[in-house]
Amino acid sequence: MAAHYFLLKYLHVSCVVLSGAGFVLRGVWMMRDSPWLARRWVRVTPHVVDTLLLASALAMAMIIEQYPLVHGWLTAKFLGLIAYVLLGTIALKRGRTPAIRRAAFGGALAAFAYIVAVALTKSALPLGSG
């Protein structure tokens, strides 16, 4: 069990890095109105990485028997993920103006940072309660 968990954790962390770096790159391209955003691999790769990210998260949760909506820190990560996805969608696709897209991009980056901080501290309040 331990070996499987650590392999899943390495996969998960690798996907976190790839997902975050890819989002930042796509955000920069969005702000520069780059034609790279229209390339097929740029549209498909994030879905593959994020699917592996979610699958590894679910598998680890099952192994350690801690679940969102039961354990506070995983609930916080889950809610942070929802915020990240919604803000990321506005930033990269649905924002009507460049200002809205930039603001959503900043919000999505903040949500991503929060998710990582919660994961590292295993606390819904990673910066403390006071």
C-alpha positions as a printed Julia matrix, in Angstrom:
130×3 Matrix{Float64}:
   0.0    0.0     0.0
   2.72   2.49    0.93
   4.52   2.16   -2.41
   1.3    2.7    -4.35
   0.48   5.77   -2.28
   3.88   7.37   -2.84
   3.76   6.68   -6.58
   0.31   8.27   -6.71
   1.56  11.21   -4.68
   4.48  11.78   -7.08
   2.1   11.55  -10.04
  -0.27  13.97   -8.31
   2.42  16.51   -7.45
   3.88  16.29  -10.97
   0.44  16.95  -12.42
  -0.04  19.9   -10.04
   3.19  21.45  -11.35
   2.28  20.77  -14.99
  -1.27  22.04  -14.52
  -0.17  25.24  -12.78
   2.63  25.96  -15.23
   0.35  25.26  -18.19
  -2.32  27.57  -16.78
   0.2   30.38  -16.29
   1.51  29.91  -19.83
  -2.0   29.92  -21.31
  -2.83  33.0   -19.22
   0.18  34.85  -20.6
  -0.79  33.81  -24.12
  -4.36  34.99  -23.44
  -3.12  38.41  -22.33
  -0.92  38.66  -25.43
  -3.73  37.39  -27.69
  -1.38  34.67  -28.94
  -2.37  32.32  -31.75
  -0.78  29.5   -29.71
  -4.02  29.24  -27.72
  -5.77  27.89  -30.8
  -3.38  24.96  -31.26
  -4.95  21.58  -30.69
  -2.32  20.3   -28.24
  -2.7   23.46  -26.15
  -6.43  22.79  -25.84
  -6.13  19.02  -25.21
  -3.08  18.68  -22.93
  -4.63  20.47  -19.91
  -7.57  18.07  -19.94
  -5.25  15.05  -19.93
  -3.09  16.47  -17.12
  -6.11  17.54  -15.05
  -7.77  14.14  -15.49
  -4.63  12.43  -14.17
  -4.48  15.0   -11.37
  -8.05  14.35  -10.28
  -7.76  10.56  -10.64
  -4.6   10.47   -8.52
  -6.27  12.71   -5.9
  -9.28  10.42   -5.68
  -7.1    7.32   -5.44
  -4.99   8.86   -2.66
  -8.11   9.93   -0.75
  -9.36   6.36   -0.9
  -6.02   4.96    0.28
  -5.73   7.33    3.26
  -9.48   7.14    3.89
  -9.95  10.9     4.05
 -12.62  12.47    1.91
 -13.91  15.9     0.89
 -17.02  16.99    2.79
 -15.85  14.77    5.67
 -12.37  16.11    6.43
 -12.0   19.89    6.59
  -8.73  20.29    4.73
  -9.91  18.16    1.79
 -13.2   20.06    1.73
 -11.16  23.28    1.53
  -9.12  21.87   -1.38
 -12.32  20.78   -3.12
 -13.92  24.23   -2.76
 -10.65  25.86   -3.84
 -10.64  23.61   -6.9
 -14.16  24.71   -7.83
 -13.1   28.36   -7.52
  -9.96  27.68   -9.57
 -11.88  25.97  -12.37
 -14.59  28.64  -12.53
 -12.14  31.54  -12.46
  -9.83  29.77  -14.92
 -12.71  29.29  -17.35
 -13.55  32.98  -17.14
  -9.88  33.9   -17.55
  -9.21  31.73  -20.59
 -12.57  31.47  -22.36
 -15.61  33.19  -20.99
 -14.43  36.62  -19.83
 -16.09  39.27  -21.96
 -13.36  41.89  -21.67
  -9.59  41.77  -21.22
  -9.99  43.37  -17.77
 -12.41  40.66  -16.66
 -10.08  37.98  -17.99
  -7.06  39.45  -16.2
  -8.97  39.76  -12.91
 -10.22  36.16  -13.2
  -6.68  35.02  -14.04
  -5.38  36.64  -10.85
  -8.2   35.09   -8.86
  -7.51  31.67  -10.34
  -3.83  31.96   -9.45
  -4.8   32.91   -5.88
  -7.13  29.89   -5.71
  -4.34  27.64   -7.03
  -1.93  29.0    -4.4
  -4.55  28.41   -1.7
  -5.06  24.79   -2.82
  -1.3   24.16   -2.7
  -1.0   25.81    0.73
  -3.87  23.68    2.09
  -2.24  20.55    0.67
   1.1   21.37    2.28
  -0.35  22.26    5.7
  -3.39  19.96    5.7
  -5.29  22.92    7.16
  -8.22  24.85    5.7
  -6.56  27.98    7.12
  -3.0   27.49    5.88
  -1.89  30.93    7.05
  -3.29  30.42   10.53
  -6.52  31.44   12.18
  -5.34  34.76   13.55
